Amino acid sequence: MKDSHSKVREMLDTMARNGWRVTEQRRMLAQIFADHEGYLSPKDVYDQMSIRYPSVSLDTVYRNLRMLSEMGVLEHFYFMDGGLKFRDNCSAHHHHHLICVNCEKTLPFDYCPMDHRFDLPGNYKVLRHRFEVYGICEECQMLQNEEPIDE
């Protein structure tokens, strides 16, 4: 597992390779994700950014998160109750995720439905895709089974 400094350096290098100016705000954005193990909503990131940069807007934060996701620096997920959230990219190879709807734990897995031949309508060309499976992880299932039944 990479340390925080390595994660930040990798994110900043990717920004620079994609033609972005590496500003102090973008350094802080990278540091926020390098220091956080789980998921952050755009509002979570905004709340942390606005402490040091009070003039930053939620729209600017959101736009940067989307662009970092498109670059592959961040991954984005849609949680049924929590909306759109981001985290640092967990792997350099193509993979998909199992996502726990209780604790938001995410497990990568390599199965890809696009590896199986299927006919697409017309002359459709796939550029990218996402495949996520939502459920309840083993730990949350065990906790649910331990809960006492009200009588």
C-alpha positions, 0 to 999 in steps of 0.5 A: 500500500502506498504512503500518503506522500507517494499518493500525492506525488502520483496524483500531482504527476498525473495532473501535470501530464494532463496539462494541469497547473499544479496549484496549492489548491490542487496539492491540498485536494490531492492531500485530502484524498491521500489522507482519507481511506474511504469515500468523500462527497463533493461537499466533504471535500469542499468543507475541508478545502474552504477552511484554508481557501474560503473563496473556493466554490463547491462548483470548482471543487466538483469540476476538479473532482470530475476531471480527476476522475476522468484522468483516472486519479480518482474513482467515483461511485454512486451510493444509493443513500449518499449520492456521488462520492469519490476516493483515490484510485485503488488500482492501475488495472481494469476492475470493478467493485462490490460495494456494501450499502451499510458501511460503504466498504468496497472490494475490487474484483476482476470480473468484467461483463464486457469480456463476454461477447454480446451484440450491441444495437446498431454500430455502437462503439463502447468508449468506457463502462462501469460495473458495480454490484451493491450488497451487504459485506460479510462483516455487516451481515454478521452484525445484522445477525447479532442484533437482538430481536425485539419482543 
